[in-house]
Amino acid sequence: MGSAAGGVRVGPLPARPWAPRDASSGRLCGCDRAPVAFPPASPNRLPRRLPGLLVTADRRPLAGPPDGAVAVPDPVVAAAAGGRLEAVWVNELGGVTWRVSGAGRYVKWAPAGSGLDLLVEAERMVWAGRFAPVPAVLDAGTDGDGSWLVTSAVDASSAASAAWRAKPATAVAAVGAGLRALHDALPVDDCPWSWSIESRVAAAAQRGATRPPETSAEEAEGALAAFGAPPEVDRLVVCHGDACCPNTLLDSSGRYIAHVDLAALGVADRWADLAVATYSTVWNYGPGWEGPLLDAYGIDPDPERTRYYRQLWDLA
């Protein structure tokens, strides 16, 4: 790895062999069923983040396509290599994703201090790409202003795009089937990351991502204890970590083709993903699509695990 513009740059990243991050330097080293009552969100507040749609307390979007001009950092301009940049997504932390028109790639940017580390996502994408379809990592780096991640474009669209929101049966079936394919493909024993309950709460408290953000680790642990004892693990898998509908890509026929946004990927009970994926159907397609997603995944509803992992999602 060399330096670029006063920062650290990684690119292109090799797909194999995989090597974990050097902890000292931070560098990359070489439906036919009876109706089921699904647990709702907390009646007293909206979740910290709604899967696929970030909102304020009055449900105004915090994340989605930009509605105006977006400033372009120098590393993003460099990554575009003269191509036309089109901002396609912004989030409440200041992160932006651009499409480089005609170049077959996307560029993500996370400003310094946002709590987002795109080198972390790059590591996970490189590892996951050995076993499952994800966009190829072309470049990643960081400087004093933020971090960036350049990935190849996939000939597909988000399951939560306008076209697929108009065809929820197809989209939801693809999300469920895609999540099952991901869980079956990624090897638990080879995965170097955890998405356990304890690690999620600790990490969220450390980066100020609990609800409310000023919640300490001790307070977060207290809130977690109030949920009751965690349910027994159903099946350990390598979870996506943000298995909301927008993060599944579909081809033109409505078939699952890839996953994106893998920054939280790690080993956990599969219901940590399933609870969020079904949660996401409500906000992206409306009520009534949780059961069909589980049908497509190939599993019966589990209200207890769903409730617990949705509460965890709301907290951290």
C-alpha positions in Angstrom: 0.0 0.0 0.0 1.3 3.5 -0.8 0.2 6.9 0.1 -1.9 9.2 -2.2 -2.7 12.8 -1.6 -1.4 12.6 1.9 -3.5 9.6 2.8 -3.6 5.9 2.7 -4.8 4.2 -0.5 -5.6 0.7 -1.4 -6.2 -0.3 -4.9 -6.9 -2.3 -6.7 -7.6 -4.9 -4.0 -6.8 -8.5 -4.7 -9.7 -10.9 -4.7 -7.4 -13.6 -3.2 -5.6 -14.6 -1.2 -7.4 -13.1 1.7 -5.5 -11.6 4.7 -6.9 -9.7 7.6 -6.2 -6.1 8.4 -3.0 -5.4 10.3 -4.3 -4.1 13.6 -1.3 -1.9 14.3 -1.3 0.0 11.0 -4.9 -0.3 9.9 -3.8 -1.5 6.5 -5.2 -4.3 4.4 -2.8 -7.2 4.4 -2.5 -9.4 1.4 -47.9 -18.0 0.9 -49.9 -20.8 2.1 -49.7 -20.5 5.9 -51.9 -19.2 8.7 -51.5 -15.5 9.4 -48.7 -14.7 11.7 -48.5 -11.6 13.9 -45.1 -10.1 13.3 -43.6 -7.9 16.1 -44.0 -4.2 15.4 -41.5 -1.5 16.1 -41.5 0.0 19.6 -44.9 1.8 20.2 -43.1 4.7 21.9 -40.6 5.6 19.1 -39.5 4.8 15.7 -36.4 2.6 15.2 -33.0 4.2 15.2 -32.9 3.4 11.5 -35.6 1.8 9.4 -34.1 -0.8 7.1 -33.7 0.7 3.7 -35.2 4.1 4.7 -33.6 6.3 7.3 -36.1 8.8 8.8 -36.5 11.5 11.4 -39.0 11.2 14.2 -41.8 12.5 11.9 -40.7 10.0 9.2 -39.0 12.6 6.9 -36.3 10.7 5.0 -32.7 11.0 6.1 -31.3 8.8 3.4 -32.2 8.5 -0.3 -31.5 10.0 -3.6 -30.2 13.6 -3.3 -32.6 16.4 -4.1 -30.0 19.0 -5.1 -26.3 19.5 -5.9 -23.8 17.5 -3.9 -20.2 18.7 -3.2 -17.6 16.3 -4.7 -14.4 15.6 -2.7 -11.1 15.5 -4.6 -10.6 11.7 -4.2 -14.0 11.1 -5.8 -13.1 13.3 -8.7 -9.8 11.4 -9.1 -11.7 8.1 -8.9 -14.0 9.2 -11.7 -11.0 9.7 -14.0 -12.8 12.3 -16.1 -16.1 10.5 -16.1 -19.4 12.3 -15.3 -20.4 11.8 -11.7 -24.0 11.4 -10.7 -24.9 11.4 -7.0 -27.4 8.6 -6.5 -27.6 8.2 -2.7 -26.9 10.3 0.4 -27.2 9.4 4.0 -27.7 11.2 7.3 -24.0 10.8 8.2 -22.8 12.7 5.1 -22.0 9.6 3.1 -22.6 9.8 -0.6 -22.6 7.3 -3.5 -21.9 8.4 -7.0 -22.4 6.6 -10.3 -19.6 7.2 -12.8 -21.5 7.4 -16.0 -20.1 5.2 -18.8 -17.3 3.9 -16.7 -19.0 0.9 -15.1 -18.2 1.8 -11.5 -19.6 3.5 -8.4 -17.7 5.6 -5.8 -18.8 5.8 -2.2 -17.5 8.6 0.1 -17.7 8.8 3.9 -16.5 12.0 5.5 -14.0 12.0 8.5 -15.9 11.8 11.8 -19.0 10.2 10.3 -18.3 6.9 12.0 -18.2 5.2 8.6 -15.0 3.4 7.5 -15.1 2.3 3.9 -11.8 0.4 4.2 -13.7 -1.9 6.6 -16.4 -2.4 3.9 -13.7 -3.0 1.3 -12.2 -5.8 3.4 -15.5 -7.5 3.8 -16.4 -7.2 0.1 -13.1 -8.7 -1.0 -13.6 -11.6 1.4 -17.3 -12.2 0.5 -16.6 -12.0 -3.2 -14.6 -15.2 -3.0 -17.9 -17.1 -2.2 -20.9 -15.0 -3.3 -21.8 -12.4 -5.9 -20.9 -8.8 -4.8 -19.5 -5.9 -6.8 -15.7 -6.1 -7.3 -13.6 -3.7 -5.2 -11.5 -1.6 -7.6 -10.0 0.9 -5.2 -10.3 2.1 -1.6 -8.5 4.6 0.5 -8.6 7.2 3.2 -7.1 10.7 3.8 -7.7 13.4 6.4 -11.1 14.3 4.9 -12.6 10.9 4.7 -12.6 7.5 3.0 -13.7 6.2 -0.3 -14.6 3.0 -2.0 -14.7 2.3 -5.7 -16.6 -0.8 -6.9 -17.6 -2.2 -10.3 -21.1 -1.6 -11.5 -23.5 -4.5 -11.7 -26.1 -4.8 -14.4 -28.9 -4.8 -11.9 -31.2 -2.5 -9.9 -32.0 -2.3 -6.2 -35.0 -4.4 -5.0 -36.3 -1.1 -3.5 -36.1 0.9 -6.7 -39.3 2.4 -8.0 -39.7 -0.3 -10.7 -39.5 -3.2 -8.1 -41.6 -1.4 -5.5 -44.3 -1.6 -8.1 -43.8 -5.4 -8.3 -43.4 -6.3 -4.6 -44.2 -10.0 -5.0 -41.3 -10.4 -7.3 -38.9 -8.2 -5.3 -39.7 -9.8 -2.0 -39.2 -13.3 -3.3 -35.9 -12.3 -4.7 -34.7 -10.7 -1.4 -35.6 -13.8 0.5 -34.0 -16.2 -2.0 -30.9 -14.0 -2.2 -30.5 -13.8 1.6 -30.7 -17.6 1.8 -28.2 -18.0 -1.0 -25.8 -15.6 0.8 -26.2 -17.4 4.1 -25.6 -20.8 2.5 -22.5 -19.6 0.5 -20.4 -17.7 3.1 -18.3 -20.1 5.3 -18.7 -19.4 9.0 -15.5 -21.0 10.0 -13.5 -18.8 7.6 -15.1 -15.5 8.5 -12.9 -13.3 10.6 -15.7 -11.0 11.8 -18.4 -11.2 14.4 -21.8 -9.5 14.4 -22.7 -10.9 17.8 -25.1 -9.1 20.1 -22.3 -8.0 22.4 -20.0 -6.8 19.6 -22.8 -4.8 18.0 -23.7 -2.9 21.2 -20.1 -2.2 22.1 -19.3 -1.0 18.6 -22.4 1.2 18.3 -21.8 2.8 21.7 -18.2 3.5 20.7 -19.1 5.3 17.5 -22.1 7.1 18.9 -24.6 5.2 16.8 -26.9 4.0 19.6 -30.3 5.7 20.0 -29.9 8.3 21.4 -26.3 8.8 20.3 -25.0 9.9 23.7 -25.9 6.5 25.2 -22.9 5.0 26.9 -21.8 1.4 26.6 -23.1 0.7 30.1 -26.5 2.3 29.3 -26.8 0.4 26.0 -26.0 -2.9 27.9 -28.7 -2.0 30.4 -31.2 -1.4 27.6 -30.2 -4.7 26.1 -30.7 -6.5 29.4 -34.3 -5.1 29.5 -35.1 -7.0 26.3 -34.7 -10.2 28.3 -32.4 -13.2 27.7 -31.3 -13.5 24.1 -33.0 -16.4 22.3 -31.0 -19.5 21.6 -29.1 -19.4 18.3 -31.1 -21.0 15.6 -28.3 -21.3 13.0 -25.0 -19.4 12.9 -24.3 -17.9 9.5 -22.2 -15.1 8.1 -24.8 -12.4 8.2 -25.0 -9.5 5.7 -25.3 -7.0 8.6 -27.8 -4.7 6.8 -30.1 -7.1 5.0 -32.7 -4.5 4.1 -34.3 -4.7 0.7 -32.4 -1.9 -1.1 -29.2 -3.9 -0.5 -30.3 -6.8 -2.7 -29.7 -6.2 -6.5 -32.1 -7.8 -9.1 -31.6 -8.4 -12.8 -34.2 -7.3 -15.3 -36.2 -10.5 -14.8 -36.4 -10.0 -11.0 -33.8 -12.6 -10.0 -31.4 -11.9 -7.2 -28.0 -11.2 -8.6 -25.8 -9.6 -5.9 -25.6 -7.9 -2.5 -24.2 -4.5 -1.6 -23.4 -2.5 1.6 -21.5 -5.2 3.5 -19.8 -3.0 6.1 -21.3 -4.9 9.1 -20.9 -8.4 7.6 -20.1 -11.0 10.4 -21.1 -14.2 12.1 -24.4 -14.2 14.0 -27.7 -16.1 14.2 -29.4 -15.9 10.8 -32.4 -14.3 12.5 -30.3 -11.2 13.1 -30.6 -10.7 9.3 -34.1 -12.2 8.8 -35.6 -9.9 11.4 -34.2 -6.8 9.6 -35.1 -8.1 6.1 -38.7 -8.7 7.0 -38.8 -5.4 8.9 -37.6 -3.7 5.7 -40.5 -5.0 3.6 -42.9 -2.9 5.7 -41.1 0.3 4.9 -40.4 -0.5 1.3 -43.5 -2.2 0.1 -46.1 -1.9 2.8 -47.7 -4.4 5.1 -48.2 -8.1 4.3 -44.8 -9.0 2.7 -43.0 -10.4 5.7 -44.4 -13.9 5.3 -43.6 -14.1 1.6 -40.0 -13.2 2.2 -39.7 -16.0 4.8 -41.3 -18.4 2.3 -38.7 -17.5 -0.3 -36.0 -18.0 2.2 -37.4 -21.3 3.2 -38.2 -20.8 6.9 -41.2 -20.5 9.2 -41.8 -17.3 11.2 -40.2 -17.0 14.6 -41.9 -14.1 16.4 -39.6 -14.4 19.5 -36.3 -14.1 17.6 -37.8 -11.5 15.2 -38.8 -9.3 18.1 -35.5 -9.6 19.9 -33.4 -8.8 16.9 -35.6 -5.9 15.8 -35.1 -4.4 19.3 -31.4 -4.9 18.9 -31.4 -3.2 15.5 -33.3 -0.2 17.0 -30.8 0.1 19.8 -27.5 -0.6 17.8 
